[in-house]
């Protein structure tokens, strides 16, 4: 029994080390990152946009955060999947950035998945 404990101990220590690293790692490091050039393009998306159905979407891009609110609702932290797509925390809503020829954001499209 003593040999089993000695063999299991290094694995337990390794598991504890990995668990502590996961808890100490900032959430931003666990998400896909956007290159610096992409951040500049995302910052150009700051502002309010009116959707085809009359609702308003407000996009706020900061140095390390991306927030979106729909129709004066609460502002939520969203995630960028590249420079053209923003994804909600529940992954059920997406904002597509539609750009002009010069690269500035002309309008946006809000896509919503239905619950099954």
C-alpha positions in Angstrom: 0.0 0.0 0.0 2.9 2.3 0.7 4.2 2.0 -2.9 0.8 2.9 -4.3 0.8 6.1 -2.3 4.3 7.0 -3.4 3.3 6.5 -7.0 0.1 8.5 -6.7 1.7 11.4 -4.8 3.5 13.0 -7.8 0.3 12.8 -9.8 -1.7 14.5 -7.0 0.9 17.3 -6.8 0.8 17.8 -10.5 -3.0 18.0 -10.5 -2.9 20.5 -7.7 -0.4 22.6 -9.5 -2.4 22.6 -12.7 -5.6 23.5 -10.8 -3.9 26.4 -9.1 -2.5 27.7 -12.4 -6.0 27.7 -13.9 -7.4 29.7 -11.0 -4.6 32.3 -11.2 -4.7 32.7 -15.0 -6.7 35.8 -16.0 -9.8 35.1 -18.1 -8.5 37.1 -21.0 -5.6 34.7 -21.4 -8.0 31.8 -21.7 -10.0 33.4 -24.5 -8.8 33.8 -28.1 -6.9 37.0 -28.5 -7.2 39.6 -31.2 -4.0 40.9 -32.7 -3.1 44.6 -32.1 -4.2 45.6 -35.7 -7.5 43.9 -35.0 -8.0 45.8 -31.8 -7.6 49.0 -33.7 -10.3 47.9 -36.2 -12.5 46.9 -33.3 -12.1 50.3 -31.6 -13.6 51.8 -34.8 -16.8 49.9 -34.0 -17.5 52.2 -31.0 -20.9 53.8 -31.2 -24.6 53.2 -31.6 -26.2 51.4 -34.5 -29.8 51.1 -35.5 -30.9 47.7 -36.7 -33.4 47.1 -39.5 -36.2 46.4 -37.0 -35.7 49.7 -35.2 -33.8 48.5 -32.2 -30.5 50.1 -31.2 -27.3 48.3 -30.4 -24.5 50.1 -28.5 -20.9 48.8 -28.9 -18.2 49.9 -26.6 -14.6 48.8 -27.1 -12.1 49.6 -24.5 -8.5 48.6 -24.0 -9.2 45.2 -22.5 -13.0 44.9 -22.7 -15.8 44.7 -25.2 -19.3 45.6 -24.1 -22.6 45.4 -26.1 -26.1 46.5 -25.1 -29.2 45.9 -27.2 -32.1 48.3 -27.1 -31.1 50.2 -23.9 -30.7 46.9 -22.1 -28.0 46.0 -19.7 -24.4 46.2 -21.0 -22.8 42.8 -21.2 -19.2 41.7 -21.7 -18.9 40.1 -25.2 -16.0 38.4 -26.9 -14.5 39.2 -30.3 -14.0 36.4 -32.8 -11.7 38.3 -35.1 -12.5 41.8 -36.3 -15.9 41.2 -37.9 -17.7 39.1 -35.3 -18.7 39.7 -31.7 -20.2 36.9 -29.6 -22.4 37.2 -26.5 -21.5 35.4 -23.3 -24.3 32.8 -23.8 -23.1 32.3 -27.4 -26.7 32.6 -28.6 -26.3 36.1 -30.1 -23.7 37.5 -32.6 -23.1 40.9 -34.0 -21.5 41.1 -37.4 -19.7 44.2 -38.3 -20.3 45.3 -41.9 -17.5 47.6 -43.1 -17.2 50.1 -45.9 -14.4 49.9 -48.5 -12.2 52.1 -46.3 -12.6 49.6 -43.4 -14.8 51.7 -41.2 -18.0 50.1 -39.8 -21.0 51.1 -41.9 -23.6 49.1 -40.1 -24.1 45.9 -38.0 -26.3 42.9 -38.1 -27.6 41.1 -35.0 -28.0 37.3 -35.3 -29.9 35.3 -32.7 -30.1 31.5 -32.2 -33.3 30.1 -31.0 -33.5 27.9 -27.9 -34.4 24.3 -28.8 
